[in-house]
């Protein structure tokens, strides 16, 4: 009976060792799977983040180009407004000279006609 008990204990110990080895193997396998899944998810996230960052930089460059173009247009428009103002002032001065000359002629004609 003692031999049977020892043999039963030895079998139980062997079974427990096999179960422990099996559990350890499954735990290591799950740890590896978890690590692989985490690495895969991290790689995917990193790739997506890099892509989004590149898109953001490209959009920022496009905005910068648009603002530069807009600034140049505003500067050109300011120059055009100044030129137009100068042209209108010159035209107004020329018109005033013409009107003053015409008025002078009328005054001289009136003076000449007033002598008769």
C-alpha positions in Angstrom: 0.0 0.0 0.0 2.9 2.4 0.7 4.3 1.6 -2.7 0.9 2.2 -4.3 0.7 5.5 -2.4 4.2 6.5 -3.5 3.5 5.5 -7.0 0.2 7.5 -6.9 2.1 10.5 -5.5 4.8 10.1 -8.2 2.2 10.0 -10.9 0.4 13.0 -9.5 3.7 14.9 -9.3 4.4 13.9 -12.9 1.0 15.0 -14.0 1.4 18.3 -12.1 4.8 18.8 -13.8 3.2 18.1 -17.2 0.3 20.5 -16.5 2.8 23.1 -15.2 4.9 22.7 -18.4 1.8 22.9 -20.6 0.5 26.0 -18.8 4.0 27.6 -19.0 4.2 26.8 -22.7 0.7 28.2 -23.3 1.5 31.3 -21.2 4.7 31.9 -23.2 2.8 31.4 -26.5 0.2 33.9 -25.4 2.9 36.3 -24.3 4.5 36.0 -27.7 1.2 36.5 -29.5 0.4 39.5 -27.3 3.8 41.0 -28.0 3.4 40.4 -31.8 0.0 42.0 -31.7 1.2 45.0 -29.7 4.2 45.4 -32.1 1.9 45.1 -35.1 -0.6 47.7 -33.7 2.3 50.0 -32.8 3.8 49.7 -36.3 0.4 50.4 -37.8 -0.2 53.4 -35.5 3.3 54.8 -36.2 2.7 54.4 -40.0 -0.6 56.2 -39.8 0.8 58.9 -37.6 3.7 59.5 -40.0 1.3 59.6 -42.9 -1.0 62.1 -41.2 2.0 64.2 -40.2 3.3 64.3 -43.8 -0.2 65.3 -45.0 -0.3 68.0 -42.3 3.1 69.3 -43.4 2.0 69.3 -47.0 -1.2 71.2 -46.2 0.8 73.7 -44.1 3.2 74.3 -47.1 0.2 74.8 -49.4 -1.3 77.3 -47.0 2.0 79.1 -46.7 2.2 79.3 -50.6 -1.3 80.6 -50.8 -0.7 83.2 -48.1 2.5 84.3 -49.9 0.6 84.6 -53.2 -2.2 86.6 -51.4 0.4 88.9 -49.9 1.9 89.5 -53.3 -1.5 90.2 -54.7 -2.3 92.7 -52.0 1.1 94.4 -52.5 0.4 94.6 -56.3 -3.1 95.9 -55.7 -1.8 98.6 -53.4 0.6 99.6 -56.2 -2.2 99.6 -58.7 -4.4 101.8 -56.4 -1.5 104.3 -56.0 -0.9 104.4 -59.8 -4.7 104.8 -60.4 -4.8 107.6 -57.8 -1.8 109.4 -59.4 -3.4 109.0 -62.9 -6.7 110.4 -61.6 -5.0 113.3 -59.9 -3.1 114.1 -63.2 -6.3 113.9 -65.2 -8.0 116.2 -62.7 -5.2 118.7 -62.9 -5.3 118.5 -66.7 -9.0 119.0 -66.7 -8.7 122.0 -64.3 -6.1 123.5 -66.6 -8.4 123.0 -69.6 -11.4 124.5 -67.8 -9.3 127.4 -66.5 -8.0 128.0 -70.1 -11.6 127.8 -71.5 -12.8 130.1 -68.8 -10.0 132.6 -69.6 -10.9 132.4 -73.3 -14.6 133.1 -72.5 -13.6 136.0 -70.3 -11.4 137.5 -73.0 -14.2 137.0 -75.6 -16.7 138.6 -73.2 -14.2 141.5 -72.7 -13.7 141.9 -76.4 -17.5 141.8 -77.0 -18.0 144.2 -74.2 -16.0 146.9 -76.1 -18.4 147.0 -78.9 
